[in-house]
Amino acid sequence: MDGSDDNKAIGTKKPEAYLKEIETAVKKAIAKAGI
């Protein structure tokens, strides 16, 4: 998934759903970094 999809989703999703996606992305990034 690239950034363009995220930008499109901002206006169409409920804030809760958007925050959950951010949380998921952060967790994936942390796991990728090996922290």
mmCIF file as Biopython writes it, N, C-alpha, C and O atoms, coordinates in Angstrom:
data_model
#
loop_
_atom_site.group_PDB
_atom_site.id
_atom_site.type_symbol
_atom_site.label_atom_id
_atom_site.label_alt_id
_atom_site.label_comp_id
_atom_site.label_asym_id
_atom_site.label_entity_id
_atom_site.label_seq_id
_atom_site.pdbx_PDB_ins_code
_atom_site.Cartn_x
_atom_site.Cartn_y
_atom_site.Cartn_z
_atom_site.occupancy
_atom_site.B_iso_or_equiv
_atom_site.auth_seq_id
_atom_site.auth_asym_id
_atom_site.pdbx_PDB_model_num
ATOM 1   N N  . MET A ? 1  ? 0.854   -1.209 0.000  1.0 0.0 1  A 1 
ATOM 2   C CA . MET A ? 1  ? 0.000   0.000  0.000  1.0 0.0 1  A 1 
ATOM 3   C C  . MET A ? 1  ? 0.880   1.247  0.000  1.0 0.0 1  A 1 
ATOM 4   O O  . MET A ? 1  ? 1.832   1.347  0.774  1.0 0.0 1  A 1 
ATOM 5   N N  . ASP A ? 2  ? 0.554   2.184  -0.869 1.0 0.0 2  A 1 
ATOM 6   C CA . ASP A ? 2  ? 1.347   3.408  -0.909 1.0 0.0 2  A 1 
ATOM 7   C C  . ASP A ? 2  ? 0.562   4.577  -0.310 1.0 0.0 2  A 1 
ATOM 8   O O  . ASP A ? 2  ? -0.600  4.422  0.064  1.0 0.0 2  A 1 
ATOM 9   N N  . GLY A ? 3  ? 1.193   5.730  -0.223 1.0 0.0 3  A 1 
ATOM 10  C CA . GLY A ? 3  ? 0.589   6.869  0.471  1.0 0.0 3  A 1 
ATOM 11  C C  . GLY A ? 3  ? -0.647  7.427  -0.192 1.0 0.0 3  A 1 
ATOM 12  O O  . GLY A ? 3  ? -1.483  8.031  0.480  1.0 0.0 3  A 1 
ATOM 13  N N  . SER A ? 4  ? -0.789  7.243  -1.490 1.0 0.0 4  A 1 
ATOM 14  C CA . SER A ? 4  ? -1.924  7.843  -2.193 1.0 0.0 4  A 1 
ATOM 15  C C  . SER A ? 4  ? -3.244  7.266  -1.704 1.0 0.0 4  A 1 
ATOM 16  O O  . SER A ? 4  ? -4.238  7.986  -1.609 1.0 0.0 4  A 1 
ATOM 17  N N  . ASP A ? 5  ? -3.263  5.973  -1.393 1.0 0.0 5  A 1 
ATOM 18  C CA . ASP A ? 5  ? -4.490  5.359  -0.892 1.0 0.0 5  A 1 
ATOM 19  C C  . ASP A ? 5  ? -4.874  5.960  0.458  1.0 0.0 5  A 1 
ATOM 20  O O  . ASP A ? 5  ? -6.050  6.213  0.718  1.0 0.0 5  A 1 
ATOM 21  N N  . ASP A ? 6  ? -3.886  6.185  1.307  1.0 0.0 6  A 1 
ATOM 22  C CA . ASP A ? 6  ? -4.159  6.767  2.617  1.0 0.0 6  A 1 
ATOM 23  C C  . ASP A ? 6  ? -4.776  8.151  2.472  1.0 0.0 6  A 1 
ATOM 24  O O  . ASP A ? 6  ? -5.719  8.493  3.185  1.0 0.0 6  A 1 
ATOM 25  N N  . ASN A ? 7  ? -4.241  8.945  1.550  1.0 0.0 7  A 1 
ATOM 26  C CA . ASN A ? 7  ? -4.750  10.301 1.375  1.0 0.0 7  A 1 
ATOM 27  C C  . ASN A ? 7  ? -6.198  10.300 0.902  1.0 0.0 7  A 1 
ATOM 28  O O  . ASN A ? 7  ? -6.987  11.152 1.311  1.0 0.0 7  A 1 
ATOM 29  N N  . LYS A ? 8  ? -6.546  9.358  0.049  1.0 0.0 8  A 1 
ATOM 30  C CA . LYS A ? 8  ? -7.928  9.269  -0.431 1.0 0.0 8  A 1 
ATOM 31  C C  . LYS A ? 8  ? -8.865  8.881  0.703  1.0 0.0 8  A 1 
ATOM 32  O O  . LYS A ? 8  ? -10.010 9.332  0.746  1.0 0.0 8  A 1 
ATOM 33  N N  . ALA A ? 9  ? -8.388  8.049  1.618  1.0 0.0 9  A 1 
ATOM 34  C CA . ALA A ? 9  ? -9.242  7.492  2.661  1.0 0.0 9  A 1 
ATOM 35  C C  . ALA A ? 9  ? -9.596  8.523  3.732  1.0 0.0 9  A 1 
ATOM 36  O O  . ALA A ? 9  ? -10.591 8.365  4.438  1.0 0.0 9  A 1 
ATOM 37  N N  . ILE A ? 10 ? -8.795  9.566  3.854  1.0 0.0 10 A 1 
ATOM 38  C CA . ILE A ? 10 ? -8.996  10.523 4.949  1.0 0.0 10 A 1 
ATOM 39  C C  . ILE A ? 10 ? -10.399 11.116 4.910  1.0 0.0 10 A 1 
ATOM 40  O O  . ILE A ? 10 ? -11.071 11.189 5.939  1.0 0.0 10 A 1 
ATOM 41  N N  . GLY A ? 11 ? -10.839 11.536 3.738  1.0 0.0 11 A 1 
ATOM 42  C CA . GLY A ? 11 ? -12.126 12.224 3.657  1.0 0.0 11 A 1 
ATOM 43  C C  . GLY A ? 11 ? -13.318 11.296 3.686  1.0 0.0 11 A 1 
ATOM 44  O O  . GLY A ? 11 ? -14.438 11.750 3.922  1.0 0.0 11 A 1 
ATOM 45  N N  . THR A ? 12 ? -13.116 10.001 3.452  1.0 0.0 12 A 1 
ATOM 46  C CA . THR A ? 12 ? -14.243 9.102  3.255  1.0 0.0 12 A 1 
ATOM 47  C C  . THR A ? 12 ? -14.526 8.221  4.465  1.0 0.0 12 A 1 
ATOM 48  O O  . THR A ? 12 ? -15.625 7.682  4.599  1.0 0.0 12 A 1 
ATOM 49  N N  . LYS A ? 13 ? -13.540 8.073  5.345  1.0 0.0 13 A 1 
ATOM 50  C CA . LYS A ? 13 ? -13.720 7.163  6.477  1.0 0.0 13 A 1 
ATOM 51  C C  . LYS A ? 13 ? -14.048 7.917  7.752  1.0 0.0 13 A 1 
ATOM 52  O O  . LYS A ? 13 ? -13.783 9.113  7.875  1.0 0.0 13 A 1 
ATOM 53  N N  . LYS A ? 14 ? -14.625 7.200  8.691  1.0 0.0 14 A 1 
ATOM 54  C CA . LYS A ? 14 ? -14.846 7.773  10.015 1.0 0.0 14 A 1 
ATOM 55  C C  . LYS A ? 14 ? -13.498 7.967  10.700 1.0 0.0 14 A 1 
ATOM 56  O O  . LYS A ? 14 ? -12.576 7.186  10.465 1.0 0.0 14 A 1 
ATOM 57  N N  . PRO A ? 15 ? -13.366 8.980  11.534 1.0 0.0 15 A 1 
ATOM 58  C CA . PRO A ? 15 ? -12.085 9.237  12.217 1.0 0.0 15 A 1 
ATOM 59  C C  . PRO A ? 15 ? -11.578 8.017  12.975 1.0 0.0 15 A 1 
ATOM 60  O O  . PRO A ? 15 ? -10.375 7.756  12.995 1.0 0.0 15 A 1 
ATOM 61  N N  . GLU A ? 16 ? -12.493 7.261  13.603 1.0 0.0 16 A 1 
ATOM 62  C CA . GLU A ? 16 ? -12.060 6.095  14.377 1.0 0.0 16 A 1 
ATOM 63  C C  . GLU A ? 16 ? -11.364 5.091  13.466 1.0 0.0 16 A 1 
ATOM 64  O O  . GLU A ? 16 ? -10.324 4.533  13.814 1.0 0.0 16 A 1 
ATOM 65  N N  . ALA A ? 17 ? -11.957 4.869  12.290 1.0 0.0 17 A 1 
ATOM 66  C CA . ALA A ? 17 ? -11.375 3.903  11.359 1.0 0.0 17 A 1 
ATOM 67  C C  . ALA A ? 17 ? -10.016 4.392  10.874 1.0 0.0 17 A 1 
ATOM 68  O O  . ALA A ? 17 ? -9.083  3.605  10.714 1.0 0.0 17 A 1 
ATOM 69  N N  . TYR A ? 18 ? -9.913  5.698  10.643 1.0 0.0 18 A 1 
ATOM 70  C CA . TYR A ? 18 ? -8.657  6.255  10.172 1.0 0.0 18 A 1 
ATOM 71  C C  . TYR A ? 18 ? -7.578  6.124  11.243 1.0 0.0 18 A 1 
ATOM 72  O O  . TYR A ? 18 ? -6.437  5.773  10.945 1.0 0.0 18 A 1 
ATOM 73  N N  . LEU A ? 19 ? -7.949  6.411  12.499 1.0 0.0 19 A 1 
ATOM 74  C CA . LEU A ? 19 ? -6.988  6.283  13.589 1.0 0.0 19 A 1 
ATOM 75  C C  . LEU A ? 19 ? -6.531  4.840  13.736 1.0 0.0 19 A 1 
ATOM 76  O O  . LEU A ? 19 ? -5.360  4.574  14.009 1.0 0.0 19 A 1 
ATOM 77  N N  . LYS A ? 20 ? -7.462  3.910  13.552 1.0 0.0 20 A 1 
ATOM 78  C CA . LYS A ? 20 ? -7.089  2.495  13.665 1.0 0.0 20 A 1 
ATOM 79  C C  . LYS A ? 20 ? -6.100  2.122  12.568 1.0 0.0 20 A 1 
ATOM 80  O O  . LYS A ? 20 ? -5.178  1.341  12.802 1.0 0.0 20 A 1 
ATOM 81  N N  . GLU A ? 21 ? -6.286  2.672  11.378 1.0 0.0 21 A 1 
ATOM 82  C CA . GLU A ? 21 ? -5.343  2.391  10.290 1.0 0.0 21 A 1 
ATOM 83  C C  . GLU A ? 21 ? -3.965  2.955  10.607 1.0 0.0 21 A 1 
ATOM 84  O O  . GLU A ? 21 ? -2.949  2.318  10.329 1.0 0.0 21 A 1 
ATOM 85  N N  . ILE A ? 22 ? -3.931  4.152  11.191 1.0 0.0 22 A 1 
ATOM 86  C CA . ILE A ? 22 ? -2.647  4.739  11.579 1.0 0.0 22 A 1 
ATOM 87  C C  . ILE A ? 22 ? -1.968  3.842  12.606 1.0 0.0 22 A 1 
ATOM 88  O O  . ILE A ? 22 ? -0.773  3.562  12.506 1.0 0.0 22 A 1 
ATOM 89  N N  . GLU A ? 23 ? -2.740  3.392  13.595 1.0 0.0 23 A 1 
ATOM 90  C CA . GLU A ? 23 ? -2.181  2.535  14.641 1.0 0.0 23 A 1 
ATOM 91  C C  . GLU A ? 23 ? -1.601  1.264  14.032 1.0 0.0 23 A 1 
ATOM 92  O O  . GLU A ? 23 ? -0.512  0.829  14.405 1.0 0.0 23 A 1 
ATOM 93  N N  . THR A ? 24 ? -2.331  0.675  13.096 1.0 0.0 24 A 1 
ATOM 94  C CA . THR A ? 24 ? -1.851  -0.543 12.437 1.0 0.0 24 A 1 
ATOM 95  C C  . THR A ? 24 ? -0.563  -0.265 11.671 1.0 0.0 24 A 1 
ATOM 96  O O  . THR A ? 24 ? 0.376   -1.061 11.715 1.0 0.0 24 A 1 
ATOM 97  N N  . ALA A ? 25 ? -0.521  0.857  10.976 1.0 0.0 25 A 1 
ATOM 98  C CA . ALA A ? 25 ? 0.666   1.203  10.195 1.0 0.0 25 A 1 
ATOM 99  C C  . ALA A ? 25 ? 1.867   1.420  11.106 1.0 0.0 25 A 1 
ATOM 100 O O  . ALA A ? 25 ? 2.984   1.018  10.780 1.0 0.0 25 A 1 
ATOM 101 N N  . VAL A ? 26 ? 1.630   2.056  12.247 1.0 0.0 26 A 1 
ATOM 102 C CA . VAL A ? 26 ? 2.715   2.294  13.203 1.0 0.0 26 A 1 
ATOM 103 C C  . VAL A ? 26 ? 3.241   0.968  13.741 1.0 0.0 26 A 1 
ATOM 104 O O  . VAL A ? 26 ? 4.451   0.764  13.840 1.0 0.0 26 A 1 
ATOM 105 N N  . LYS A ? 27 ? 2.324   0.069  14.088 1.0 0.0 27 A 1 
ATOM 106 C CA . LYS A ? 27 ? 2.756   -1.238 14.601 1.0 0.0 27 A 1 
ATOM 107 C C  . LYS A ? 27 ? 3.571   -1.991 13.563 1.0 0.0 27 A 1 
ATOM 108 O O  . LYS A ? 27 ? 4.570   -2.628 13.894 1.0 0.0 27 A 1 
ATOM 109 N N  . LYS A ? 28 ? 3.142   -1.918 12.298 1.0 0.0 28 A 1 
ATOM 110 C CA . LYS A ? 28 ? 3.885   -2.595 11.231 1.0 0.0 28 A 1 
ATOM 111 C C  . LYS A ? 28 ? 5.271   -1.977 11.084 1.0 0.0 28 A 1 
ATOM 112 O O  . LYS A ? 28 ? 6.256   -2.691 10.896 1.0 0.0 28 A 1 
ATOM 113 N N  . ALA A ? 29 ? 5.346   -0.656 11.169 1.0 0.0 29 A 1 
ATOM 114 C CA . ALA A ? 29 ? 6.631   0.023  11.018 1.0 0.0 29 A 1 
ATOM 115 C C  . ALA A ? 29 ? 7.576   -0.357 12.155 1.0 0.0 29 A 1 
ATOM 116 O O  . ALA A ? 29 ? 8.766   -0.581 11.936 1.0 0.0 29 A 1 
ATOM 117 N N  . ILE A ? 30 ? 7.037   -0.428 13.363 1.0 0.0 30 A 1 
ATOM 118 C CA . ILE A ? 30 ? 7.854   -0.811 14.521 1.0 0.0 30 A 1 
ATOM 119 C C  . ILE A ? 30 ? 8.356   -2.241 14.352 1.0 0.0 30 A 1 
ATOM 120 O O  . ILE A ? 30 ? 9.527   -2.528 14.600 1.0 0.0 30 A 1 
ATOM 121 N N  . ALA A ? 31 ? 7.465   -3.134 13.931 1.0 0.0 31 A 1 
ATOM 122 C CA . ALA A ? 31 ? 7.862   -4.526 13.736 1.0 0.0 31 A 1 
ATOM 123 C C  . ALA A ? 31 ? 8.933   -4.632 12.647 1.0 0.0 31 A 1 
ATOM 124 O O  . ALA A ? 31 ? 9.865   -5.428 12.761 1.0 0.0 31 A 1 
ATOM 125 N N  . LYS A ? 32 ? 8.793   -3.833 11.602 1.0 0.0 32 A 1 
ATOM 126 C CA . LYS A ? 32 ? 9.751   -3.839 10.497 1.0 0.0 32 A 1 
ATOM 127 C C  . LYS A ? 32 ? 11.113  -3.355 10.980 1.0 0.0 32 A 1 
ATOM 128 O O  . LYS A ? 32 ? 12.149  -3.857 10.545 1.0 0.0 32 A 1 
ATOM 129 N N  . ALA A ? 33 ? 11.104  -2.374 11.885 1.0 0.0 33 A 1 
ATOM 130 C CA . ALA A ? 33 ? 12.351  -1.822 12.399 1.0 0.0 33 A 1 
ATOM 131 C C  . ALA A ? 33 ? 12.993  -2.764 13.408 1.0 0.0 33 A 1 
ATOM 132 O O  . ALA A ? 33 ? 14.168  -2.614 13.743 1.0 0.0 33 A 1 
ATOM 133 N N  . GLY A ? 34 ? 12.229  -3.726 13.887 1.0 0.0 34 A 1 
ATOM 134 C CA . GLY A ? 34 ? 12.772  -4.713 14.812 1.0 0.0 34 A 1 
ATOM 135 C C  . GLY A ? 34 ? 12.886  -4.217 16.237 1.0 0.0 34 A 1 
ATOM 136 O O  . GLY A ? 34 ? 13.702  -4.728 17.004 1.0 0.0 34 A 1 
ATOM 137 N N  . ILE A ? 35 ? 12.078  -3.224 16.610 1.0 0.0 35 A 1 
ATOM 138 C CA . ILE A ? 35 ? 12.115  -2.685 17.968 1.0 0.0 35 A 1 
ATOM 139 C C  . ILE A ? 35 ? 11.246  -3.557 18.868 1.0 0.0 35 A 1 
ATOM 140 O O  . ILE A ? 35 ? 11.130  -3.287 20.064 1.0 0.0 35 A 1 
#
